[in-house]
């Protein structure tokens, strides 16, 4: 009879151990899934931020190209204006003589 009690307690202990192991394993899986979800969400946010930065960079590059063209036109216009001033100066000097 004592052997049956010992075997019964051993079986009960084994059953409790297996149930506890399964429960802890499920908790670990849930915790890992939650951590992965947080990491994936963070990576998605970073990815979206990088994409927005790329879009802004392309827009800035286009603006820089437009400004470079405008500066070139202004410099050319300035050259022509200086030539006209020089011509007026020469005309004025010849009239004074």
Secondary structure, DSSP 8 states (H G I E B T S, - for coil): -HHHHHHHHHHHHHHHHHHHHHHHHHHHHHHHHHHHHHHHHHHHHHHHHHHHHHHHHHHHHHHHHHHHHHHHHHHHHHHHHHHHHHHHHHHHHHHH-
